[in-house]
C-alpha cells in the first residue's frame, strides 16, 4: 500500500504541476504582454484563459489518470471520499501533493516570466492574480463564496456524470468541456478557482516571492473563499448527482 500511495502522490503532484503550469502560464501571457493600447484584448483575453485552463486540466489528467485517478483538486478528493469510497486516510496526503504541485508550478511560471513581471510590476503589488484569484466584490465575500460553490458543484456533478459506469461512456473531451463552460459561465465573481490546490499552493508562493497583493498577508484574508466554496460545492454536486440521477440508473 505504501508503494502504491507513493506512486499516487507523485502522480497527483506532477498532474497538478502540469495543470498549473499551463493555467498560470496563460494568465501570465494575457496579463503581462499587453501593448498599452486602451481597451485592447491581450492574447485572446478571458476566452484564451478559459480555453487554456480547460486544456490544462485535460493535460493533467493525461499525466496522472492511470495511477491516481487524476483528482488534481482537494474538492474532488473529498467528494470522492464522501460518495465513491475513496479512502479518507488518503485525503490529506493527496491534498498536500496537489498543493505542492501548484506551489512548484507557480514558482516555475514566475521564474520563466520574471523579466515580464519586472517590467509590468516591479514592486510586485498588483500582479499576484497571475497565480491566484481575488474577488470582484471584495466588500461582499458571500458573492465569491456563492460563485465558487456553484461552480464546483457543477464541476463535480459533471465529473460524476461522465465517469459513472452506469451512465453514458466516458467522454474524451469531457474535462476540457467542463472546465471551459464553468469558466465562461461562473468565473466573474472569483476568477474561476474551483480547485483549492490550484488556489492555495500558488498563493503561498506569492507570499514567499514578495507579492504585496497576495490575499493572505495583505490584510484582505480572501484566501479562504476559494477553499471553502469548492469543498462545499463539490459535496453538493456529488449529492445532487447521486440523488437525482445515479439512483435511477440500472446497476451494471
C-alpha positions in Angstrom: 0.0 0.0 0.0 2.8 2.4 0.9 4.4 2.0 -2.6 1.1 2.4 -4.3 0.4 5.6 -2.2 3.8 6.9 -3.1 3.1 6.4 -6.8 -0.3 8.0 -6.5 1.1 11.1 -4.6 3.8 11.6 -7.3 1.1 11.3 -10.0 -1.1 13.9 -8.2 1.9 16.2 -7.7 3.0 16.0 -11.4 -0.5 16.2 -12.7 -1.3 19.3 -10.7 2.1 20.7 -11.6 1.3 20.4 -15.3 -2.2 21.8 -14.8 -1.0 24.9 -13.0 2.0 25.4 -15.3 -0.4 25.8 -18.3 -3.1 27.6 -16.3 -0.9 30.2 -14.6 1.2 30.4 -17.8 -1.8 31.5 -19.9 -2.8 34.1 -17.4 0.8 35.5 -17.4 0.6 35.7 -21.2 -2.7 37.6 -21.1 -1.8 40.0 -18.2 1.9 40.7 -18.8 2.2 41.2 -22.5 -0.1 44.0 -23.5 1.0 46.8 -25.7 -0.7 49.6 -23.6 -3.4 50.2 -26.1 -6.6 51.3 -24.3 -9.3 48.7 -24.5 -7.2 46.1 -26.1 -7.8 42.4 -25.6 -4.4 40.9 -25.0 -3.6 37.4 -26.4 -7.2 36.5 -26.6 -8.2 37.8 -23.2 -10.6 35.9 -20.9 -11.5 33.5 -23.8 -7.9 32.3 -24.0 -7.7 31.9 -20.3 -10.8 29.7 -20.1 -9.8 27.6 -23.1 -6.3 27.1 -21.8 -7.4 26.1 -18.3 -9.7 23.5 -19.9 -6.8 22.1 -21.9 -4.6 22.4 -18.8 -6.9 20.1 -16.7 -7.0 17.7 -19.6 -3.2 17.5 -19.8 -3.0 17.0 -16.0 -5.5 14.1 -16.4 -3.4 12.6 -19.1 -0.4 12.6 -16.7 -2.0 11.2 -13.6 -5.2 9.4 -14.7 -4.0 5.8 -14.8 -2.1 5.9 -11.5 -4.1 8.1 -9.1 -7.4 8.8 -11.0 -6.2 12.4 -11.5 -8.1 14.2 -8.8 -5.8 17.2 -9.0 -8.1 19.0 -6.7 -8.9 18.6 -2.9 -12.6 19.3 -3.6 -12.6 16.2 -6.0 -10.7 14.1 -3.5 -13.0 14.9 -0.6 -16.2 14.4 -2.7 -14.9 11.0 -3.9 -14.2 10.0 -0.3 -17.7 11.1 0.6 -19.6 9.4 -2.2 -17.4 6.9 -4.1 -15.5 5.0 -1.4 -12.1 6.7 -1.8 -10.2 6.1 1.4 -10.4 9.0 3.8 -6.9 8.2 5.0 -5.6 9.3 1.6 -7.4 12.7 1.5 -4.8 14.7 3.4 -1.8 13.2 1.6 -3.5 13.8 -1.8 -4.4 17.3 -0.9 -0.8 18.1 0.2 0.6 16.6 -3.0 -1.8 18.7 -5.1 -1.0 21.9 -3.2 2.7 21.2 -3.5 2.3 20.8 -7.3 0.5 24.1 -7.5 3.3 25.8 -5.5 6.1 24.5 -7.6 4.3 25.3 -10.8 3.7 28.9 -9.7 7.4 29.2 -8.9 8.3 27.9 -12.4 5.9 30.3 -14.1 7.4 33.2 -12.1 10.9 32.2 -13.0 10.0 31.9 -16.6 8.3 35.3 -16.8 10.4 37.2 -14.3 11.6 39.8 -16.8 8.0 40.5 -17.7 7.0 40.8 -14.1 9.8 43.3 -13.5 8.7 45.4 -16.5 5.0 45.3 -15.7 5.0 45.3 -11.9 8.5 46.0 -10.5 7.1 46.5 -7.0 5.0 43.2 -7.2 2.0 45.0 -5.8 -0.8 44.2 -8.4 0.0 41.1 -10.4 -0.5 38.2 -7.9 -3.6 37.5 -9.9 -1.4 35.7 -12.4 -1.1 32.9 -9.8 -4.2 33.1 -7.6 -7.7 34.5 -7.5 -9.4 37.6 -5.9 -13.0 38.6 -5.5 -14.6 41.0 -7.9 -16.6 42.4 -5.0 -14.2 42.4 -2.0 -16.7 44.1 0.2 -19.2 41.2 -0.4 -17.4 37.9 0.4 -20.6 36.0 0.0 -20.6 36.7 -3.7 -17.3 34.9 -4.3 -18.3 32.1 -1.9 -21.6 31.5 -3.9 -19.7 31.7 -7.2 -17.1 29.1 -6.0 -19.8 26.8 -4.5 -22.0 26.8 -7.6 -19.0 26.4 -10.0 -17.5 23.5 -8.1 -20.9 21.9 -7.6 -21.3 21.9 -11.4 -17.7 20.5 -11.7 -18.4 17.5 -9.5 -21.9 17.0 -10.9 -20.4 16.7 -14.4 -17.4 14.6 -13.3 -19.7 12.1 -11.7 -21.9 12.1 -14.8 -19.1 11.4 -17.3 -17.3 8.8 -15.1 -20.3 6.9 -14.0 -20.2 3.3 -15.4 -23.9 3.2 -15.2 -24.3 6.3 -17.3 -23.0 7.3 -20.7 -19.5 6.1 -21.8 -16.7 8.5 -20.7 -16.2 11.4 -23.0 -12.6 12.0 -24.0 -13.2 15.8 -24.2 -15.2 15.8 -21.0 -12.6 17.5 -18.8 -11.9 20.2 -21.3 -15.6 21.0 -21.9 -16.5 21.0 -18.2 -13.8 23.5 -17.2 -14.3 25.7 -20.2 -18.0 26.1 -19.7 -17.7 26.7 -16.0 -15.0 29.3 -16.5 -17.0 31.1 -19.1 -20.2 31.0 -17.1 -19.1 31.2 -13.4 -15.7 32.9 -13.4 -16.7 36.5 -13.0 -17.0 36.9 -9.2 -13.9 35.0 -8.0 -12.0 34.2 -11.2 -13.0 30.5 -11.6 -10.8 29.0 -8.9 -13.0 25.8 -8.2 -9.8 24.0 -7.1 -8.4 24.6 -3.6 -4.9 23.3 -4.5 -4.8 25.5 -7.7 -5.7 28.4 -5.4 -3.7 27.9 -2.2 -0.4 26.4 -3.5 0.3 29.4 -5.8 -1.0 31.9 -3.2 1.6 30.6 -0.8 4.2 31.1 -3.4 3.1 34.7 -4.0 3.6 35.3 -0.2 7.2 33.9 -0.3 8.0 35.7 -3.6 7.1 39.0 -2.1 3.8 39.9 -3.9 2.1 42.5 -1.8 -1.4 41.9 -3.1 -1.5 38.2 -2.1 -4.8 38.0 -0.2 -3.1 36.2 2.7 -0.8 38.6 4.4 -2.1 41.9 2.9 -4.9 42.3 5.4 -7.7 41.2 3.0 -7.8 37.5 4.0 -9.8 36.4 1.0 -7.8 33.1 0.7 -10.4 31.0 2.4 -13.3 31.7 0.0 -11.9 29.6 -2.9 -11.1 26.8 -0.5 -14.3 26.5 1.5 -16.6 27.3 -1.5 -15.2 24.5 -3.8 -15.2 21.9 -1.0 -18.8 22.7 -0.1 -19.8 22.9 -3.8 -18.1 19.6 -4.6 -20.2 17.8 -1.9 -23.3 19.5 -3.1 -22.6 18.4 -6.7 -21.9 14.8 -5.7 -25.1 14.7 -3.6 -27.2 16.2 -6.4 -25.9 13.6 -9.0 -26.3 10.6 -6.8 -29.8 11.7 -5.5 -31.1 13.0 -8.8 -29.5 10.7 -11.5 -27.5 7.8 -10.3 -30.2 6.1 -8.1 -32.4 5.8 -11.2 -29.8 4.2 -13.4 -29.6 0.4 -13.7 -26.6 -1.3 -12.0 -24.1 -2.8 -14.3 
